[in-house]
Amino acid sequence: MSTTDQRFGLARTITLPGPLRLDGGGLLSPVDIAYETYGTLNAEGSNAVLVCHALTGDQHVASDHPITGKPGWWARMVGPGKPVDPERHFIVCANVLGSCMGSSGPASLNPATGAPWAMAFPVITIRDMVRAQAMLLDHLGVGVLHAVVGGSMGGMQALSWPATFPERVRAAVVIASTARHTAQNIAFHEVGRQAVMADPKWRGGDYYGGGQGVNGQNGGDPPAAGLAVARMAAHITYLSEAGLTEKFGRRLQARPDRPDGAKSFGFDADFQIESYLRHQGIAFVDRFDANSYLYITRAMDYFDLAEEHGGHLANAFRASKARFCLVSFDTDWLYPTPESRAIVHALNAAGAPVSFVELSSPFGHDAFLLESPEMNRVVDGFLRVGA
């Protein structure tokens, strides 16, 4: 186990013996889980809050990212005086199974071969991620969660937790999320996956050059161009048309050769939005593994909580005694408000206590990651009930 102090948090990587039984039918053993904790578990073991990250997130929820140096991805929500507060809560955030920041995934080493798993890593699901988190909580001595909190793919995990372990969750906060991927969601992900796999440097996933990718070791010669295009396509879905228009419109990009921002009548980044997306793609490949992107987007596409429970979403929650809080945003077209309302209706049918609010924001799906006093007030008030 490695341990590193990071501000008020504690970063660790642990190897659990497993085996972890996967939805795909296989067994994974051992299971590496990278995670951070903040605060202290109280004597009653009743103050644990699990924070679940989104597709390209990680365990560094409220501490500086070791590669980019940027603040934690949800430092607006997690920290002293914030809704998820280490002075009140024992906070756990784990890098999901299949990712590339220390947890078992295609970029990590296969103990049977001593080489990176690459595409030999088993295909995983959201429920597999949740089961791995449960193994970690067992190790940490957490029996019952005060709450599980997540946005986007983190919200999928927050929904899957009370459905998979109904006796272990007292409350769930689900923000800007869905109970299943639509055909449109799957289509956007498939474009991204094909961009990665069409890059000649992907080489069937065997591009690591003998070392792990992203997390501190040699990543070989990865399919950076394909992954950058995948990120660009996905990033469009995280924004809103109104937000893009306000921020960029059709404004031209000034460049050293054309400081006046005149059109080049070519295929350089003439428009500011083009330059912005290219920057997002380039920055992404420095911190994320291409194979992990394939595996995690596939897990999201397979997610269908109703299908896992006989085709009826309400069945997923009938055994749970948890309280639920759902938050959506009016400009989120990736997981629009009707997706949240469908979950609310299922919770009502299951007799589960649920509160729901749609918030107004110009920032589209990304609103859950940005400054939102209204969202913070909703989450803070919900978590204080029963504390």
Secondary structure, DSSP 8 states (H G I E B T S, - for coil): -EEEEETTEEEEEEEE---EE-TTS-EE-SEEEEEEEES---TTS--EEEEE--TT--S-SSS--TTT----TTTTTBSTTSSB-TTT-EEEEE--TT-SSSSSSTTSB-TTTSSB-GGGS----HHHHHHHHHHHHHHHT--SBSEEEEETHHHHHHHHHHHH-GGGBSEEEEES--SB--HHHHHHHHHHHHHHHHSTTTGGG--STTS-SSSSS---S--HHHHHHHHHHHHHHHS-HHHHHHHTTT-B--BTTBTT----SSSS--BHHHHHHHHHHHHHHTT--HHHHHHHHHHHHH-BTTGGGTT-GGGGGTT---EEEEEEETT-SSS-HHHHHHHHHHHHHTT--EEEEEE--TTGGGGGGS--HHHHHHHHHHHHTT-
